[in-house]
């Protein structure tokens, strides 16, 4: 244990981060399970949810900051830089659109990125062209922490020759600790910011909504999670449930194999976490530690069986005292994870309004399936789609083979090539 402590201290990690990691590691050594068994949980009832359409209209936009999770490198699309720098619409990147949304807001709302060590430099350099961001009263970013990778057999330290392979992200559940240990939590509170809206940088549907903020403030909640109704496409994503009278989030990595059919039953567990949260900073400041449910993530790195200890941001719904789930329209959840999503986003199915809000052609999104052998990376997709086809009237598009799109095309209904 001392060896691990020394390694983390040498890396400059805060004492709270070190103690949290050692606590999680010891819990695994003690045989404590990270699984949430089917027999211990129950589906949500209608009383557990607040519905977006029931909220009162409001222009309330005070005491709020926006935090975007910006730690991803876009490796699922073959990238080695921040995914938020990809051009996604009208030659604008994710960060461009988010910055312009902030710029067009009717009041001053600080924008803050939670970066990883891999995305910090590129992202800040990219945003330096926006002078108004440099003038805000808060840092534009703070850093996510990192955890040592451990050998699966005995949970000892990995010793890869390439030092960066010995470390892994701790999951976005680290945001609560990172806010505190970076000093940003105190700085926000000192300057009158009491609430933050947190979402993934690649989900352009998750924009600030004063109506939600008004409800959150009036209800005096500690945390509000945005959820959507699950579809067959969402059966692998974390779903909400109840355990011991509290809302909980169950991820697939916390599910025993024999419970997977229940986990994937979208009629039983109807709502999934969009990873968009509204957080009361005063509530967070009262918690000296925030030990979230652990996820033990097994991986193979350079032939070695290792584990990564991680936590999920949404699992805090079971830790804070007063929490709620808000059922929002699907239009608030439009993430870009793979080239399938990016192709749809670049098509005419989506447009940007005068305040750079992303507008879908209709609320039912087409299902896009591209053969990853031919379209899996961004480079491959852009080589094949010289001109993005019209998808306004498309219900589904499946490309099984390799095609070149160098002339205007329109897909209507359900299409398979």
Secondary structure, 3 states (H helix, E strand, C coil): CHHHHHHHHHCCCCHHHHHHHHHHHHHHHCCCCCCCCHHHCECCCHHHEEEHHHCCCCCCCCCEEEEEEECCCCHHHCCCCCHHHCEEECCEEHHHHHHHHHHCCCCCCEEEEEECCCCHHHHHHHHCCCHHHHCCCCCCEEECCEEECEECCCCCECCCCCHHHHEEECCHHHHHHHHHHCCHHHHHHHCCCCEEEEEECCECCCCCCHHHHHHHHHCCCCEEEEEEECCHHHCCCCEEEEECCEEEEECHHHCCHHHHHHHCCCCCCCEEEEEEEEEEHHHHHCCCCCCCCCEEEEEEECCEEEEEEECCHHHHHHCCCCEEEEECCHHHCCECCCHHHHHHHHCCCEEECCCCCEEECCCCCCEEEECHHHHCCHHHHHHHECCCCECCCEEEEEECCCCCECCCCECCEEEEC
